[in-house]
Amino acid sequence: MEKDPFFYVIIVACLVVAAILAWGLSTFQAGGDGKRSNKIMQLRIAAQFVAVVLIVAFAYFKTQGG
């Protein structure tokens, strides 16, 4: 599994989601602009969607013998 470059793309996608989450939470905690915090969390949802699609695609292709 570690030899598949797609695996590393998934790891990067998950790290991006974690970074956006940390950024959004720190904005909430600092009491910043509510609209900005909401936009950051919307960005996180989009990044999380991409990460989940990549994970599902990876699992699908691995079960198909790819």
Phi and psi restraints in degrees (range 20) as a CNS / XPLOR table:
assign (resid 1 and name C) (resid 2 and name N)
       (resid 2 and name CA) (resid 2 and name C) 1.0 -68.4 20.0 2
assign (resid 2 and name N) (resid 2 and name CA)
       (resid 2 and name C) (resid 3 and name N) 1.0 -15.7 20.0 2
assign (resid 2 and name C) (resid 3 and name N)
       (resid 3 and name CA) (resid 3 and name C) 1.0 -84.6 20.0 2
assign (resid 3 and name N) (resid 3 and name CA)
       (resid 3 and name C) (resid 4 and name N) 1.0 -9.9 20.0 2
assign (resid 3 and name C) (resid 4 and name N)
       (resid 4 and name CA) (resid 4 and name C) 1.0 -86.1 20.0 2
assign (resid 4 and name N) (resid 4 and name CA)
       (resid 4 and name C) (resid 5 and name N) 1.0 121.3 20.0 2
assign (resid 4 and name C) (resid 5 and name N)
       (resid 5 and name CA) (resid 5 and name C) 1.0 -63.0 20.0 2
assign (resid 5 and name N) (resid 5 and name CA)
       (resid 5 and name C) (resid 6 and name N) 1.0 -26.3 20.0 2
assign (resid 5 and name C) (resid 6 and name N)
       (resid 6 and name CA) (resid 6 and name C) 1.0 -61.7 20.0 2
assign (resid 6 and name N) (resid 6 and name CA)
       (resid 6 and name C) (resid 7 and name N) 1.0 -32.4 20.0 2
assign (resid 6 and name C) (resid 7 and name N)
       (resid 7 and name CA) (resid 7 and name C) 1.0 -59.9 20.0 2
assign (resid 7 and name N) (resid 7 and name CA)
       (resid 7 and name C) (resid 8 and name N) 1.0 -41.2 20.0 2
assign (resid 7 and name C) (resid 8 and name N)
       (resid 8 and name CA) (resid 8 and name C) 1.0 -70.9 20.0 2
assign (resid 8 and name N) (resid 8 and name CA)
       (resid 8 and name C) (resid 9 and name N) 1.0 -31.6 20.0 2
assign (resid 8 and name C) (resid 9 and name N)
       (resid 9 and name CA) (resid 9 and name C) 1.0 -63.5 20.0 2
assign (resid 9 and name N) (resid 9 and name CA)
       (resid 9 and name C) (resid 10 and name N) 1.0 -40.5 20.0 2
assign (resid 9 and name C) (resid 10 and name N)
       (resid 10 and name CA) (resid 10 and name C) 1.0 -65.1 20.0 2
assign (resid 10 and name N) (resid 10 and name CA)
       (resid 10 and name C) (resid 11 and name N) 1.0 -42.0 20.0 2
assign (resid 10 and name C) (resid 11 and name N)
       (resid 11 and name CA) (resid 11 and name C) 1.0 -60.5 20.0 2
assign (resid 11 and name N) (resid 11 and name CA)
       (resid 11 and name C) (resid 12 and name N) 1.0 -44.9 20.0 2
assign (resid 11 and name C) (resid 12 and name N)
       (resid 12 and name CA) (resid 12 and name C) 1.0 -62.8 20.0 2
assign (resid 12 and name N) (resid 12 and name CA)
       (resid 12 and name C) (resid 13 and name N) 1.0 -42.6 20.0 2
assign (resid 12 and name C) (resid 13 and name N)
       (resid 13 and name CA) (resid 13 and name C) 1.0 -60.8 20.0 2
assign (resid 13 and name N) (resid 13 and name CA)
       (resid 13 and name C) (resid 14 and name N) 1.0 -41.9 20.0 2
assign (resid 13 and name C) (resid 14 and name N)
       (resid 14 and name CA) (resid 14 and name C) 1.0 -66.6 20.0 2
assign (resid 14 and name N) (resid 14 and name CA)
       (resid 14 and name C) (resid 15 and name N) 1.0 -38.5 20.0 2
assign (resid 14 and name C) (resid 15 and name N)
       (resid 15 and name CA) (resid 15 and name C) 1.0 -66.7 20.0 2
assign (resid 15 and name N) (resid 15 and name CA)
       (resid 15 and name C) (resid 16 and name N) 1.0 -35.9 20.0 2
assign (resid 15 and name C) (resid 16 and name N)
       (resid 16 and name CA) (resid 16 and name C) 1.0 -63.6 20.0 2
assign (resid 16 and name N) (resid 16 and name CA)
       (resid 16 and name C) (resid 17 and name N) 1.0 -43.3 20.0 2
assign (resid 16 and name C) (resid 17 and name N)
       (resid 17 and name CA) (resid 17 and name C) 1.0 -60.8 20.0 2
assign (resid 17 and name N) (resid 17 and name CA)
       (resid 17 and name C) (resid 18 and name N) 1.0 -44.3 20.0 2
assign (resid 17 and name C) (resid 18 and name N)
       (resid 18 and name CA) (resid 18 and name C) 1.0 -63.5 20.0 2
assign (resid 18 and name N) (resid 18 and name CA)
       (resid 18 and name C) (resid 19 and name N) 1.0 -39.2 20.0 2
assign (resid 18 and name C) (resid 19 and name N)
       (resid 19 and name CA) (resid 19 and name C) 1.0 -66.6 20.0 2
assign (resid 19 and name N) (resid 19 and name CA)
       (resid 19 and name C) (resid 20 and name N) 1.0 -42.4 20.0 2
assign (resid 19 and name C) (resid 20 and name N)
       (resid 20 and name CA) (resid 20 and name C) 1.0 -65.5 20.0 2
assign (resid 20 and name N) (resid 20 and name CA)
       (resid 20 and name C) (resid 21 and name N) 1.0 -38.9 20.0 2
assign (resid 20 and name C) (resid 21 and name N)
       (resid 21 and name CA) (resid 21 and name C) 1.0 -61.6 20.0 2
assign (resid 21 and name N) (resid 21 and name CA)
       (resid 21 and name C) (resid 22 and name N) 1.0 -45.4 20.0 2
assign (resid 21 and name C) (resid 22 and name N)
       (resid 22 and name CA) (resid 22 and name C) 1.0 -62.6 20.0 2
assign (resid 22 and name N) (resid 22 and name CA)
       (resid 22 and name C) (resid 23 and name N) 1.0 -40.7 20.0 2
assign (resid 22 and name C) (resid 23 and name N)
       (resid 23 and name CA) (resid 23 and name C) 1.0 -62.1 20.0 2
assign (resid 23 and name N) (resid 23 and name CA)
       (resid 23 and name C) (resid 24 and name N) 1.0 -45.9 20.0 2
assign (resid 23 and name C) (resid 24 and name N)
       (resid 24 and name CA) (resid 24 and name C) 1.0 -64.6 20.0 2
assign (resid 24 and name N) (resid 24 and name CA)
       (resid 24 and name C) (resid 25 and name N) 1.0 -42.7 20.0 2
assign (resid 24 and name C) (resid 25 and name N)
       (resid 25 and name CA) (resid 25 and name C) 1.0 -65.9 20.0 2
assign (resid 25 and name N) (resid 25 and name CA)
       (resid 25 and name C) (resid 26 and name N) 1.0 -37.8 20.0 2
assign (resid 25 and name C) (resid 26 and name N)
       (resid 26 and name CA) (resid 26 and name C) 1.0 -68.1 20.0 2
assign (resid 26 and name N) (resid 26 and name CA)
       (resid 26 and name C) (resid 27 and name N) 1.0 -32.9 20.0 2
assign (resid 26 and name C) (resid 27 and name N)
       (resid 27 and name CA) (resid 27 and name C) 1.0 -67.6 20.0 2
assign (resid 27 and name N) (resid 27 and name CA)
       (resid 27 and name C) (resid 28 and name N) 1.0 -42.0 20.0 2
assign (resid 27 and name C) (resid 28 and name N)
       (resid 28 and name CA) (resid 28 and name C) 1.0 -60.5 20.0 2
assign (resid 28 and name N) (resid 28 and name CA)
       (resid 28 and name C) (resid 29 and name N) 1.0 -47.3 20.0 2
assign (resid 28 and name C) (resid 29 and name N)
       (resid 29 and name CA) (resid 29 and name C) 1.0 -65.0 20.0 2
assign (resid 29 and name N) (resid 29 and name CA)
       (resid 29 and name C) (resid 30 and name N) 1.0 -35.1 20.0 2
assign (resid 29 and name C) (resid 30 and name N)
       (resid 30 and name CA) (resid 30 and name C) 1.0 -75.0 20.0 2
assign (resid 30 and name N) (resid 30 and name CA)
       (resid 30 and name C) (resid 31 and name N) 1.0 -8.7 20.0 2
assign (resid 30 and name C) (resid 31 and name N)
       (resid 31 and name CA) (resid 31 and name C) 1.0 74.0 20.0 2
assign (resid 31 and name N) (resid 31 and name CA)
       (resid 31 and name C) (resid 32 and name N) 1.0 32.3 20.0 2
assign (resid 31 and name C) (resid 32 and name N)
       (resid 32 and name CA) (resid 32 and name C) 1.0 -74.1 20.0 2
assign (resid 32 and name N) (resid 32 and name CA)
       (resid 32 and name C) (resid 33 and name N) 1.0 -168.9 20.0 2
assign (resid 32 and name C) (resid 33 and name N)
       (resid 33 and name CA) (resid 33 and name C) 1.0 -60.4 20.0 2
assign (resid 33 and name N) (resid 33 and name CA)
       (resid 33 and name C) (resid 34 and name N) 1.0 127.0 20.0 2
assign (resid 33 and name C) (resid 34 and name N)
       (resid 34 and name CA) (resid 34 and name C) 1.0 -63.8 20.0 2
assign (resid 34 and name N) (resid 34 and name CA)
       (resid 34 and name C) (resid 35 and name N) 1.0 -37.9 20.0 2
assign (resid 34 and name C) (resid 35 and name N)
       (resid 35 and name CA) (resid 35 and name C) 1.0 -66.4 20.0 2
assign (resid 35 and name N) (resid 35 and name CA)
       (resid 35 and name C) (resid 36 and name N) 1.0 -38.7 20.0 2
assign (resid 35 and name C) (resid 36 and name N)
       (resid 36 and name CA) (resid 36 and name C) 1.0 -65.8 20.0 2
assign (resid 36 and name N) (resid 36 and name CA)
       (resid 36 and name C) (resid 37 and name N) 1.0 -42.9 20.0 2
assign (resid 36 and name C) (resid 37 and name N)
       (resid 37 and name CA) (resid 37 and name C) 1.0 -61.3 20.0 2
assign (resid 37 and name N) (resid 37 and name CA)
       (resid 37 and name C) (resid 38 and name N) 1.0 -40.6 20.0 2
assign (resid 37 and name C) (resid 38 and name N)
       (resid 38 and name CA) (resid 38 and name C) 1.0 -64.8 20.0 2
assign (resid 38 and name N) (resid 38 and name CA)
       (resid 38 and name C) (resid 39 and name N) 1.0 -41.0 20.0 2
assign (resid 38 and name C) (resid 39 and name N)
       (resid 39 and name CA) (resid 39 and name C) 1.0 -64.3 20.0 2
assign (resid 39 and name N) (resid 39 and name CA)
       (resid 39 and name C) (resid 40 and name N) 1.0 -37.8 20.0 2
assign (resid 39 and name C) (resid 40 and name N)
       (resid 40 and name CA) (resid 40 and name C) 1.0 -63.8 20.0 2
assign (resid 40 and name N) (resid 40 and name CA)
       (resid 40 and name C) (resid 41 and name N) 1.0 -42.4 20.0 2
assign (resid 40 and name C) (resid 41 and name N)
       (resid 41 and name CA) (resid 41 and name C) 1.0 -69.0 20.0 2
assign (resid 41 and name N) (resid 41 and name CA)
       (resid 41 and name C) (resid 42 and name N) 1.0 -32.2 20.0 2
assign (resid 41 and name C) (resid 42 and name N)
       (resid 42 and name CA) (resid 42 and name C) 1.0 -66.3 20.0 2
assign (resid 42 and name N) (resid 42 and name CA)
       (resid 42 and name C) (resid 43 and name N) 1.0 -38.2 20.0 2
assign (resid 42 and name C) (resid 43 and name N)
       (resid 43 and name CA) (resid 43 and name C) 1.0 -62.5 20.0 2
assign (resid 43 and name N) (resid 43 and name CA)
       (resid 43 and name C) (resid 44 and name N) 1.0 -40.0 20.0 2
assign (resid 43 and name C) (resid 44 and name N)
       (resid 44 and name CA) (resid 44 and name C) 1.0 -62.1 20.0 2
assign (resid 44 and name N) (resid 44 and name CA)
       (resid 44 and name C) (resid 45 and name N) 1.0 -41.9 20.0 2
assign (resid 44 and name C) (resid 45 and name N)
       (resid 45 and name CA) (resid 45 and name C) 1.0 -62.5 20.0 2
assign (resid 45 and name N) (resid 45 and name CA)
       (resid 45 and name C) (resid 46 and name N) 1.0 -42.2 20.0 2
assign (resid 45 and name C) (resid 46 and name N)
       (resid 46 and name CA) (resid 46 and name C) 1.0 -63.5 20.0 2
assign (resid 46 and name N) (resid 46 and name CA)
       (resid 46 and name C) (resid 47 and name N) 1.0 -44.3 20.0 2
assign (resid 46 and name C) (resid 47 and name N)
       (resid 47 and name CA) (resid 47 and name C) 1.0 -65.4 20.0 2
assign (resid 47 and name N) (resid 47 and name CA)
       (resid 47 and name C) (resid 48 and name N) 1.0 -37.5 20.0 2
assign (resid 47 and name C) (resid 48 and name N)
       (resid 48 and name CA) (resid 48 and name C) 1.0 -66.6 20.0 2
assign (resid 48 and name N) (resid 48 and name CA)
       (resid 48 and name C) (resid 49 and name N) 1.0 -38.6 20.0 2
assign (resid 48 and name C) (resid 49 and name N)
       (resid 49 and name CA) (resid 49 and name C) 1.0 -60.2 20.0 2
assign (resid 49 and name N) (resid 49 and name CA)
       (resid 49 and name C) (resid 50 and name N) 1.0 -46.0 20.0 2
assign (resid 49 and name C) (resid 50 and name N)
       (resid 50 and name CA) (resid 50 and name C) 1.0 -61.3 20.0 2
assign (resid 50 and name N) (resid 50 and name CA)
       (resid 50 and name C) (resid 51 and name N) 1.0 -43.3 20.0 2
assign (resid 50 and name C) (resid 51 and name N)
       (resid 51 and name CA) (resid 51 and name C) 1.0 -62.8 20.0 2
assign (resid 51 and name N) (resid 51 and name CA)
       (resid 51 and name C) (resid 52 and name N) 1.0 -42.4 20.0 2
assign (resid 51 and name C) (resid 52 and name N)
       (resid 52 and name CA) (resid 52 and name C) 1.0 -66.4 20.0 2
assign (resid 52 and name N) (resid 52 and name CA)
       (resid 52 and name C) (resid 53 and name N) 1.0 -41.4 20.0 2
assign (resid 52 and name C) (resid 53 and name N)
       (resid 53 and name CA) (resid 53 and name C) 1.0 -61.2 20.0 2
assign (resid 53 and name N) (resid 53 and name CA)
       (resid 53 and name C) (resid 54 and name N) 1.0 -42.4 20.0 2
assign (resid 53 and name C) (resid 54 and name N)
       (resid 54 and name CA) (resid 54 and name C) 1.0 -62.9 20.0 2
assign (resid 54 and name N) (resid 54 and name CA)
       (resid 54 and name C) (resid 55 and name N) 1.0 -42.0 20.0 2
assign (resid 54 and name C) (resid 55 and name N)
       (resid 55 and name CA) (resid 55 and name C) 1.0 -64.3 20.0 2
assign (resid 55 and name N) (resid 55 and name CA)
       (resid 55 and name C) (resid 56 and name N) 1.0 -44.5 20.0 2
assign (resid 55 and name C) (resid 56 and name N)
       (resid 56 and name CA) (resid 56 and name C) 1.0 -64.8 20.0 2
assign (resid 56 and name N) (resid 56 and name CA)
       (resid 56 and name C) (resid 57 and name N) 1.0 -41.4 20.0 2
assign (resid 56 and name C) (resid 57 and name N)
       (resid 57 and name CA) (resid 57 and name C) 1.0 -63.5 20.0 2
assign (resid 57 and name N) (resid 57 and name CA)
       (resid 57 and name C) (resid 58 and name N) 1.0 -41.7 20.0 2
assign (resid 57 and name C) (resid 58 and name N)
       (resid 58 and name CA) (resid 58 and name C) 1.0 -60.5 20.0 2
assign (resid 58 and name N) (resid 58 and name CA)
       (resid 58 and name C) (resid 59 and name N) 1.0 -46.8 20.0 2
assign (resid 58 and name C) (resid 59 and name N)
       (resid 59 and name CA) (resid 59 and name C) 1.0 -64.0 20.0 2
assign (resid 59 and name N) (resid 59 and name CA)
       (resid 59 and name C) (resid 60 and name N) 1.0 -41.5 20.0 2
assign (resid 59 and name C) (resid 60 and name N)
       (resid 60 and name CA) (resid 60 and name C) 1.0 -61.7 20.0 2
assign (resid 60 and name N) (resid 60 and name CA)
       (resid 60 and name C) (resid 61 and name N) 1.0 -48.5 20.0 2
assign (resid 60 and name C) (resid 61 and name N)
       (resid 61 and name CA) (resid 61 and name C) 1.0 -68.9 20.0 2
assign (resid 61 and name N) (resid 61 and name CA)
       (resid 61 and name C) (resid 62 and name N) 1.0 -30.2 20.0 2
assign (resid 61 and name C) (resid 62 and name N)
       (resid 62 and name CA) (resid 62 and name C) 1.0 -69.2 20.0 2
assign (resid 62 and name N) (resid 62 and name CA)
       (resid 62 and name C) (resid 63 and name N) 1.0 -36.8 20.0 2
assign (resid 62 and name C) (resid 63 and name N)
       (resid 63 and name CA) (resid 63 and name C) 1.0 -74.3 20.0 2
assign (resid 63 and name N) (resid 63 and name CA)
       (resid 63 and name C) (resid 64 and name N) 1.0 -21.0 20.0 2
assign (resid 63 and name C) (resid 64 and name N)
       (resid 64 and name CA) (resid 64 and name C) 1.0 -86.3 20.0 2
assign (resid 64 and name N) (resid 64 and name CA)
       (resid 64 and name C) (resid 65 and name N) 1.0 1.5 20.0 2
assign (resid 64 and name C) (resid 65 and name N)
       (resid 65 and name CA) (resid 65 and name C) 1.0 87.7 20.0 2
assign (resid 65 and name N) (resid 65 and name CA)
       (resid 65 and name C) (resid 66 and name N) 1.0 17.2 20.0 2
